[in-house]
Amino acid sequence: MDNRVWEANAAQTPPAVPSNPSIGYPTDGNPATNTPATTPGDYWFFQISEEIRNAIVAGGLVPDRNSLNQLTLAVEALIRAAIAA
């Protein structure tokens, strides 16, 4: 997994932390109450993908966009290292 490779329109710098975020839980919205659906936003995607990337790197792997099991391999490597310690 390499969260820094996208199909199109990628920015060259990470997104800024929202200055006025909506705090709470996601919702699908409700037209009857005029409640809009939650919008994750670019920072949310960045935050989640960086957390995953950091686990992969901590497990000793180099992020690879062609690999779909790197998080599993990294967790297994971290568990093996903890057991060995």
PDB file as gemmi writes it, atoms N, CA and C in Angstrom:
CRYST1    1.000    1.000    1.000  90.00  90.00  90.00 P 1                      
ATOM      1  N   MET A   1       0.844  -1.173   0.000  1.00  0.00           N  
ATOM      2  CA  MET A   1       0.000   0.000   0.000  1.00  0.00           C  
ATOM      3  C   MET A   1       0.886   1.231   0.000  1.00  0.00           C  
ATOM      4  N   ASP A   2       0.681   2.080  -0.929  1.00  0.00           N  
ATOM      5  CA  ASP A   2       1.383   3.349  -0.937  1.00  0.00           C  
ATOM      6  C   ASP A   2       0.337   4.443  -1.082  1.00  0.00           C  
ATOM      7  N   ASN A   3       0.047   5.092   0.020  1.00  0.00           N  
ATOM      8  CA  ASN A   3      -1.016   6.095   0.031  1.00  0.00           C  
ATOM      9  C   ASN A   3      -0.601   7.415  -0.600  1.00  0.00           C  
ATOM     10  N   ARG A   4       0.532   7.435  -1.213  1.00  0.00           N  
ATOM     11  CA  ARG A   4       0.965   8.670  -1.856  1.00  0.00           C  
ATOM     12  C   ARG A   4       0.962   8.563  -3.371  1.00  0.00           C  
ATOM     13  N   VAL A   5       0.290   7.525  -3.875  1.00  0.00           N  
ATOM     14  CA  VAL A   5       0.131   7.327  -5.314  1.00  0.00           C  
ATOM     15  C   VAL A   5      -1.370   7.274  -5.594  1.00  0.00           C  
ATOM     16  N   TRP A   6      -1.854   8.195  -6.412  1.00  0.00           N  
ATOM     17  CA  TRP A   6      -3.284   8.301  -6.698  1.00  0.00           C  
ATOM     18  C   TRP A   6      -3.526   8.247  -8.193  1.00  0.00           C  
ATOM     19  N   GLU A   7      -4.747   7.985  -8.571  1.00  0.00           N  
ATOM     20  CA  GLU A   7      -5.139   7.907  -9.979  1.00  0.00           C  
ATOM     21  C   GLU A   7      -4.934   9.251 -10.682  1.00  0.00           C  
ATOM     22  N   ALA A   8      -5.383  10.327 -10.042  1.00  0.00           N  
ATOM     23  CA  ALA A   8      -5.270  11.649 -10.657  1.00  0.00           C  
ATOM     24  C   ALA A   8      -5.461  12.736  -9.600  1.00  0.00           C  
ATOM     25  N   ASN A   9      -4.983  13.921  -9.904  1.00  0.00           N  
ATOM     26  CA  ASN A   9      -5.235  15.135  -9.128  1.00  0.00           C  
ATOM     27  C   ASN A   9      -4.660  15.132  -7.722  1.00  0.00           C  
ATOM     28  N   ALA A  10      -3.530  14.493  -7.513  1.00  0.00           N  
ATOM     29  CA  ALA A  10      -2.895  14.497  -6.199  1.00  0.00           C  
ATOM     30  C   ALA A  10      -2.186  15.831  -5.962  1.00  0.00           C  
ATOM     31  N   ALA A  11      -2.241  16.287  -4.717  1.00  0.00           N  
ATOM     32  CA  ALA A  11      -1.529  17.505  -4.319  1.00  0.00           C  
ATOM     33  C   ALA A  11      -0.087  17.150  -3.975  1.00  0.00           C  
ATOM     34  N   GLN A  12       0.786  18.109  -3.993  1.00  0.00           N  
ATOM     35  CA  GLN A  12       2.200  17.877  -3.683  1.00  0.00           C  
ATOM     36  C   GLN A  12       2.516  18.038  -2.200  1.00  0.00           C  
ATOM     37  N   THR A  13       1.556  18.518  -1.429  1.00  0.00           N  
ATOM     38  CA  THR A  13       1.742  18.684   0.013  1.00  0.00           C  
ATOM     39  C   THR A  13       0.550  18.064   0.744  1.00  0.00           C  
ATOM     40  N   PRO A  14       0.764  17.623   1.988  1.00  0.00           N  
ATOM     41  CA  PRO A  14      -0.352  17.037   2.731  1.00  0.00           C  
ATOM     42  C   PRO A  14      -1.421  18.083   3.041  1.00  0.00           C  
ATOM     43  N   PRO A  15      -2.661  17.629   3.218  1.00  0.00           N  
ATOM     44  CA  PRO A  15      -3.726  18.574   3.537  1.00  0.00           C  
ATOM     45  C   PRO A  15      -3.569  19.125   4.960  1.00  0.00           C  
ATOM     46  N   ALA A  16      -4.116  20.290   5.172  1.00  0.00           N  
ATOM     47  CA  ALA A  16      -4.067  20.919   6.496  1.00  0.00           C  
ATOM     48  C   ALA A  16      -5.111  20.287   7.413  1.00  0.00           C  
ATOM     49  N   VAL A  17      -4.814  20.300   8.689  1.00  0.00           N  
ATOM     50  CA  VAL A  17      -5.781  19.853   9.689  1.00  0.00           C  
ATOM     51  C   VAL A  17      -6.949  20.839   9.651  1.00  0.00           C  
ATOM     52  N   PRO A  18      -8.195  20.338   9.628  1.00  0.00           N  
ATOM     53  CA  PRO A  18      -9.338  21.252   9.587  1.00  0.00           C  
ATOM     54  C   PRO A  18      -9.328  22.201  10.791  1.00  0.00           C  
ATOM     55  N   SER A  19      -9.561  23.474  10.552  1.00  0.00           N  
ATOM     56  CA  SER A  19      -9.555  24.455  11.643  1.00  0.00           C  
ATOM     57  C   SER A  19     -10.863  24.446  12.421  1.00  0.00           C  
ATOM     58  N   ASN A  20     -11.935  23.987  11.796  1.00  0.00           N  
ATOM     59  CA  ASN A  20     -13.231  23.968  12.458  1.00  0.00           C  
ATOM     60  C   ASN A  20     -13.931  22.649  12.125  1.00  0.00           C  
ATOM     61  N   PRO A  21     -13.408  21.525  12.636  1.00  0.00           N  
ATOM     62  CA  PRO A  21     -13.974  20.231  12.262  1.00  0.00           C  
ATOM     63  C   PRO A  21     -15.338  19.978  12.901  1.00  0.00           C  
ATOM     64  N   SER A  22     -16.065  19.085  12.307  1.00  0.00           N  
ATOM     65  CA  SER A  22     -17.321  18.612  12.872  1.00  0.00           C  
ATOM     66  C   SER A  22     -16.974  17.443  13.790  1.00  0.00           C  
ATOM     67  N   ILE A  23     -17.289  17.554  15.068  1.00  0.00           N  
ATOM     68  CA  ILE A  23     -16.928  16.536  16.056  1.00  0.00           C  
ATOM     69  C   ILE A  23     -18.133  15.632  16.299  1.00  0.00           C  
ATOM     70  N   GLY A  24     -17.918  14.341  16.323  1.00  0.00           N  
ATOM     71  CA  GLY A  24     -19.007  13.402  16.577  1.00  0.00           C  
ATOM     72  C   GLY A  24     -18.834  12.147  15.755  1.00  0.00           C  
ATOM     73  N   TYR A  25     -19.909  11.577  15.329  1.00  0.00           N  
ATOM     74  CA  TYR A  25     -19.902  10.316  14.595  1.00  0.00           C  
ATOM     75  C   TYR A  25     -20.464  10.517  13.189  1.00  0.00           C  
ATOM     76  N   PRO A  26     -20.002   9.702  12.226  1.00  0.00           N  
ATOM     77  CA  PRO A  26     -20.497   9.862  10.853  1.00  0.00           C  
ATOM     78  C   PRO A  26     -21.969   9.488  10.731  1.00  0.00           C  
ATOM     79  N   THR A  27     -22.617  10.107   9.756  1.00  0.00           N  
ATOM     80  CA  THR A  27     -24.032   9.845   9.489  1.00  0.00           C  
ATOM     81  C   THR A  27     -24.272   9.758   7.993  1.00  0.00           C  
ATOM     82  N   ASP A  28     -25.280   8.982   7.614  1.00  0.00           N  
ATOM     83  CA  ASP A  28     -25.700   8.928   6.218  1.00  0.00           C  
ATOM     84  C   ASP A  28     -26.533  10.147   5.853  1.00  0.00           C  
ATOM     85  N   GLY A  29     -26.910  10.926   6.854  1.00  0.00           N  
ATOM     86  CA  GLY A  29     -27.788  12.067   6.638  1.00  0.00           C  
ATOM     87  C   GLY A  29     -29.245  11.636   6.721  1.00  0.00           C  
ATOM     88  N   ASN A  30     -30.124  12.614   6.748  1.00  0.00           N  
ATOM     89  CA  ASN A  30     -31.552  12.341   6.820  1.00  0.00           C  
ATOM     90  C   ASN A  30     -32.298  13.478   6.135  1.00  0.00           C  
ATOM     91  N   PRO A  31     -32.827  13.245   4.926  1.00  0.00           N  
ATOM     92  CA  PRO A  31     -33.542  14.301   4.209  1.00  0.00           C  
ATOM     93  C   PRO A  31     -34.757  14.828   4.979  1.00  0.00           C  
ATOM     94  N   ALA A  32     -35.389  13.977   5.785  1.00  0.00           N  
ATOM     95  CA  ALA A  32     -36.578  14.399   6.527  1.00  0.00           C  
ATOM     96  C   ALA A  32     -36.254  15.473   7.560  1.00  0.00           C  
ATOM     97  N   THR A  33     -35.038  15.434   8.098  1.00  0.00           N  
ATOM     98  CA  THR A  33     -34.643  16.435   9.107  1.00  0.00           C  
ATOM     99  C   THR A  33     -33.625  17.422   8.544  1.00  0.00           C  
ATOM    100  N   ASN A  34     -33.402  17.350   7.246  1.00  0.00           N  
ATOM    101  CA  ASN A  34     -32.452  18.231   6.561  1.00  0.00           C  
ATOM    102  C   ASN A  34     -31.022  18.056   7.109  1.00  0.00           C  
ATOM    103  N   THR A  35     -30.688  16.838   7.557  1.00  0.00           N  
ATOM    104  CA  THR A  35     -29.356  16.522   8.064  1.00  0.00           C  
ATOM    105  C   THR A  35     -28.495  16.008   6.911  1.00  0.00           C  
ATOM    106  N   PRO A  36     -27.423  16.713   6.595  1.00  0.00           N  
ATOM    107  CA  PRO A  36     -26.572  16.244   5.505  1.00  0.00           C  
ATOM    108  C   PRO A  36     -25.720  15.053   5.934  1.00  0.00           C  
ATOM    109  N   ALA A  37     -25.280  14.273   4.965  1.00  0.00           N  
ATOM    110  CA  ALA A  37     -24.371  13.161   5.239  1.00  0.00           C  
ATOM    111  C   ALA A  37     -22.997  13.714   5.621  1.00  0.00           C  
ATOM    112  N   THR A  38     -22.288  12.944   6.404  1.00  0.00           N  
ATOM    113  CA  THR A  38     -20.945  13.335   6.824  1.00  0.00           C  
ATOM    114  C   THR A  38     -20.000  13.354   5.623  1.00  0.00           C  
ATOM    115  N   THR A  39     -19.144  14.351   5.577  1.00  0.00           N  
ATOM    116  CA  THR A  39     -18.119  14.464   4.552  1.00  0.00           C  
ATOM    117  C   THR A  39     -16.771  14.225   5.205  1.00  0.00           C  
ATOM    118  N   PRO A  40     -16.100  13.101   4.879  1.00  0.00           N  
ATOM    119  CA  PRO A  40     -14.815  12.831   5.532  1.00  0.00           C  
ATOM    120  C   PRO A  40     -13.757  13.898   5.241  1.00  0.00           C  
ATOM    121  N   GLY A  41     -13.615  14.297   4.005  1.00  0.00           N  
ATOM    122  CA  GLY A  41     -12.635  15.314   3.647  1.00  0.00           C  
ATOM    123  C   GLY A  41     -11.242  14.760   3.405  1.00  0.00           C  
ATOM    124  N   ASP A  42     -10.406  15.587   2.814  1.00  0.00           N  
ATOM    125  CA  ASP A  42      -9.067  15.156   2.432  1.00  0.00           C  
ATOM    126  C   ASP A  42      -8.199  14.836   3.634  1.00  0.00           C  
ATOM    127  N   TYR A  43      -8.323  15.576   4.723  1.00  0.00           N  
ATOM    128  CA  TYR A  43      -7.475  15.313   5.878  1.00  0.00           C  
ATOM    129  C   TYR A  43      -7.801  13.959   6.504  1.00  0.00           C  
ATOM    130  N   TRP A  44      -9.079  13.585   6.527  1.00  0.00           N  
ATOM    131  CA  TRP A  44      -9.460  12.287   7.091  1.00  0.00           C  
ATOM    132  C   TRP A  44      -8.809  11.162   6.290  1.00  0.00           C  
ATOM    133  N   PHE A  45      -8.884  11.230   4.973  1.00  0.00           N  
ATOM    134  CA  PHE A  45      -8.256  10.201   4.131  1.00  0.00           C  
ATOM    135  C   PHE A  45      -6.744  10.179   4.349  1.00  0.00           C  
ATOM    136  N   PHE A  46      -6.144  11.346   4.445  1.00  0.00           N  
ATOM    137  CA  PHE A  46      -4.710  11.445   4.693  1.00  0.00           C  
ATOM    138  C   PHE A  46      -4.360  10.825   6.049  1.00  0.00           C  
ATOM    139  N   GLN A  47      -5.117  11.165   7.066  1.00  0.00           N  
ATOM    140  CA  GLN A  47      -4.855  10.673   8.410  1.00  0.00           C  
ATOM    141  C   GLN A  47      -4.929   9.151   8.482  1.00  0.00           C  
ATOM    142  N   ILE A  48      -5.975   8.559   7.942  1.00  0.00           N  
ATOM    143  CA  ILE A  48      -6.148   7.112   7.963  1.00  0.00           C  
ATOM    144  C   ILE A  48      -5.040   6.423   7.166  1.00  0.00           C  
ATOM    145  N   SER A  49      -4.761   6.934   5.979  1.00  0.00           N  
ATOM    146  CA  SER A  49      -3.752   6.276   5.151  1.00  0.00           C  
ATOM    147  C   SER A  49      -2.351   6.430   5.741  1.00  0.00           C  
ATOM    148  N   GLU A  50      -2.059   7.536   6.406  1.00  0.00           N  
ATOM    149  CA  GLU A  50      -0.752   7.690   7.049  1.00  0.00           C  
ATOM    150  C   GLU A  50      -0.608   6.738   8.233  1.00  0.00           C  
ATOM    151  N   GLU A  51      -1.690   6.522   8.987  1.00  0.00           N  
ATOM    152  CA  GLU A  51      -1.649   5.563  10.098  1.00  0.00           C  
ATOM    153  C   GLU A  51      -1.312   4.163   9.572  1.00  0.00           C  
ATOM    154  N   ILE A  52      -1.949   3.769   8.486  1.00  0.00           N  
ATOM    155  CA  ILE A  52      -1.686   2.460   7.892  1.00  0.00           C  
ATOM    156  C   ILE A  52      -0.251   2.401   7.361  1.00  0.00           C  
ATOM    157  N   ARG A  53       0.164   3.453   6.682  1.00  0.00           N  
ATOM    158  CA  ARG A  53       1.524   3.507   6.129  1.00  0.00           C  
ATOM    159  C   ARG A  53       2.561   3.401   7.246  1.00  0.00           C  
ATOM    160  N   ASN A  54       2.323   4.101   8.357  1.00  0.00           N  
ATOM    161  CA  ASN A  54       3.266   4.059   9.474  1.00  0.00           C  
ATOM    162  C   ASN A  54       3.380   2.656  10.062  1.00  0.00           C  
ATOM    163  N   ALA A  55       2.280   1.922  10.135  1.00  0.00           N  
ATOM    164  CA  ALA A  55       2.324   0.538  10.622  1.00  0.00           C  
ATOM    165  C   ALA A  55       3.134  -0.333   9.660  1.00  0.00           C  
ATOM    166  N   ILE A  56       2.962  -0.125   8.374  1.00  0.00           N  
ATOM    167  CA  ILE A  56       3.702  -0.893   7.368  1.00  0.00           C  
ATOM    168  C   ILE A  56       5.203  -0.625   7.495  1.00  0.00           C  
ATOM    169  N   VAL A  57       5.572   0.631   7.626  1.00  0.00           N  
ATOM    170  CA  VAL A  57       6.983   0.993   7.755  1.00  0.00           C  
ATOM    171  C   VAL A  57       7.550   0.450   9.078  1.00  0.00           C  
ATOM    172  N   ALA A  58       6.778   0.554  10.172  1.00  0.00           N  
ATOM    173  CA  ALA A  58       7.238   0.033  11.466  1.00  0.00           C  
ATOM    174  C   ALA A  58       7.455  -1.475  11.409  1.00  0.00           C  
ATOM    175  N   GLY A  59       6.720  -2.159  10.535  1.00  0.00           N  
ATOM    176  CA  GLY A  59       6.887  -3.593  10.362  1.00  0.00           C  
ATOM    177  C   GLY A  59       8.053  -3.962   9.461  1.00  0.00           C  
ATOM    178  N   GLY A  60       8.806  -2.952   9.014  1.00  0.00           N  
ATOM    179  CA  GLY A  60       9.998  -3.209   8.225  1.00  0.00           C  
ATOM    180  C   GLY A  60       9.780  -3.314   6.730  1.00  0.00           C  
ATOM    181  N   LEU A  61       8.612  -2.947   6.245  1.00  0.00           N  
ATOM    182  CA  LEU A  61       8.332  -3.024   4.811  1.00  0.00           C  
ATOM    183  C   LEU A  61       8.437  -1.650   4.171  1.00  0.00           C  
ATOM    184  N   VAL A  62       8.651  -1.651   2.879  1.00  0.00           N  
ATOM    185  CA  VAL A  62       8.639  -0.427   2.085  1.00  0.00           C  
ATOM    186  C   VAL A  62       7.280  -0.371   1.403  1.00  0.00           C  
ATOM    187  N   PRO A  63       6.504   0.705   1.612  1.00  0.00           N  
ATOM    188  CA  PRO A  63       5.181   0.784   0.984  1.00  0.00           C  
ATOM    189  C   PRO A  63       5.250   0.521  -0.523  1.00  0.00           C  
ATOM    190  N   ASP A  64       4.350  -0.353  -0.977  1.00  0.00           N  
ATOM    191  CA  ASP A  64       4.333  -0.791  -2.372  1.00  0.00           C  
ATOM    192  C   ASP A  64       2.902  -0.768  -2.877  1.00  0.00           C  
ATOM    193  N   ARG A  65       2.609   0.061  -3.855  1.00  0.00           N  
ATOM    194  CA  ARG A  65       1.241   0.194  -4.357  1.00  0.00           C  
ATOM    195  C   ARG A  65       0.730  -1.069  -5.033  1.00  0.00           C  
ATOM    196  N   ASN A  66       1.622  -1.992  -5.367  1.00  0.00           N  
ATOM    197  CA  ASN A  66       1.202  -3.227  -6.022  1.00  0.00           C  
ATOM    198  C   ASN A  66       0.935  -4.364  -5.047  1.00  0.00           C  
ATOM    199  N   SER A  67       1.127  -4.128  -3.765  1.00  0.00           N  
ATOM    200  CA  SER A  67       0.927  -5.160  -2.753  1.00  0.00           C  
ATOM    201  C   SER A  67      -0.327  -4.852  -1.942  1.00  0.00           C  
ATOM    202  N   LEU A  68      -1.175  -5.847  -1.790  1.00  0.00           N  
ATOM    203  CA  LEU A  68      -2.429  -5.646  -1.055  1.00  0.00           C  
ATOM    204  C   LEU A  68      -2.444  -6.348   0.299  1.00  0.00           C  
ATOM    205  N   ASN A  69      -1.289  -6.827   0.751  1.00  0.00           N  
ATOM    206  CA  ASN A  69      -1.251  -7.515   2.041  1.00  0.00           C  
ATOM    207  C   ASN A  69      -0.158  -6.965   2.958  1.00  0.00           C  
ATOM    208  N   GLN A  70       0.316  -5.781   2.691  1.00  0.00           N  
ATOM    209  CA  GLN A  70       1.414  -5.229   3.472  1.00  0.00           C  
ATOM    210  C   GLN A  70       1.041  -4.956   4.923  1.00  0.00           C  
ATOM    211  N   LEU A  71      -0.161  -4.537   5.195  1.00  0.00           N  
ATOM    212  CA  LEU A  71      -0.549  -4.284   6.582  1.00  0.00           C  
ATOM    213  C   LEU A  71      -0.525  -5.588   7.367  1.00  0.00           C  
ATOM    214  N   THR A  72      -1.047  -6.658   6.781  1.00  0.00           N  
ATOM    215  CA  THR A  72      -1.017  -7.971   7.419  1.00  0.00           C  
ATOM    216  C   THR A  72       0.414  -8.412   7.676  1.00  0.00           C  
ATOM    217  N   LEU A  73       1.273  -8.290   6.675  1.00  0.00           N  
ATOM    218  CA  LEU A  73       2.671  -8.691   6.832  1.00  0.00           C  
ATOM    219  C   LEU A  73       3.363  -7.861   7.908  1.00  0.00           C  
ATOM    220  N   ALA A  74       3.070  -6.575   7.959  1.00  0.00           N  
ATOM    221  CA  ALA A  74       3.689  -5.704   8.955  1.00  0.00           C  
ATOM    222  C   ALA A  74       3.235  -6.068  10.368  1.00  0.00           C  
ATOM    223  N   VAL A  75       1.953  -6.322  10.548  1.00  0.00           N  
ATOM    224  CA  VAL A  75       1.448  -6.710  11.872  1.00  0.00           C  
ATOM    225  C   VAL A  75       2.082  -8.031  12.295  1.00  0.00           C  
ATOM    226  N   GLU A  76       2.159  -8.989  11.376  1.00  0.00           N  
ATOM    227  CA  GLU A  76       2.799 -10.278  11.691  1.00  0.00           C  
ATOM    228  C   GLU A  76       4.260 -10.072  12.090  1.00  0.00           C  
ATOM    229  N   ALA A  77       4.978  -9.208  11.373  1.00  0.00           N  
ATOM    230  CA  ALA A  77       6.389  -8.946  11.684  1.00  0.00           C  
ATOM    231  C   ALA A  77       6.520  -8.296  13.052  1.00  0.00           C  
ATOM    232  N   LEU A  78       5.634  -7.361  13.368  1.00  0.00           N  
ATOM    233  CA  LEU A  78       5.687  -6.701  14.671  1.00  0.00           C  
ATOM    234  C   LEU A  78       5.383  -7.677  15.807  1.00  0.00           C  
ATOM    235  N   ILE A  79       4.449  -8.582  15.584  1.00  0.00           N  
ATOM    236  CA  ILE A  79       4.133  -9.593  16.596  1.00  0.00           C  
ATOM    237  C   ILE A  79       5.329 -10.530  16.799  1.00  0.00           C  
ATOM    238  N   ARG A  80       5.935 -10.974  15.696  1.00  0.00           N  
ATOM    239  CA  ARG A  80       7.112 -11.845  15.807  1.00  0.00           C  
ATOM    240  C   ARG A  80       8.232 -11.151  16.566  1.00  0.00           C  
ATOM    241  N   ALA A  81       8.447  -9.885  16.288  1.00  0.00           N  
ATOM    242  CA  ALA A  81       9.501  -9.133  16.968  1.00  0.00           C  
ATOM    243  C   ALA A  81       9.211  -8.983  18.458  1.00  0.00           C  
ATOM    244  N   ALA A  82       7.952  -8.771  18.797  1.00  0.00           N  
ATOM    245  CA  ALA A  82       7.575  -8.642  20.212  1.00  0.00           C  
ATOM    246  C   ALA A  82       7.755  -9.960  20.943  1.00  0.00           C  
ATOM    247  N   ILE A  83       7.409 -11.054  20.298  1.00  0.00           N  
ATOM    248  CA  ILE A  83       7.564 -12.377  20.924  1.00  0.00           C  
ATOM    249  C   ILE A  83       9.044 -12.680  21.128  1.00  0.00           C  
ATOM    250  N   ALA A  84       9.868 -12.354  20.133  1.00  0.00           N  
ATOM    251  CA  ALA A  84      11.297 -12.624  20.212  1.00  0.00           C  
ATOM    252  C   ALA A  84      11.967 -11.787  21.300  1.00  0.00           C  
ATOM    253  N   ALA A  85      11.421 -10.629  21.578  1.00  0.00           N  
ATOM    254  CA  ALA A  85      11.997  -9.748  22.606  1.00  0.00           C  
ATOM    255  C   ALA A  85      11.619 -10.277  23.952  1.00  0.00           C  
TER     256      ALA A  85                                                      
END                                                                             
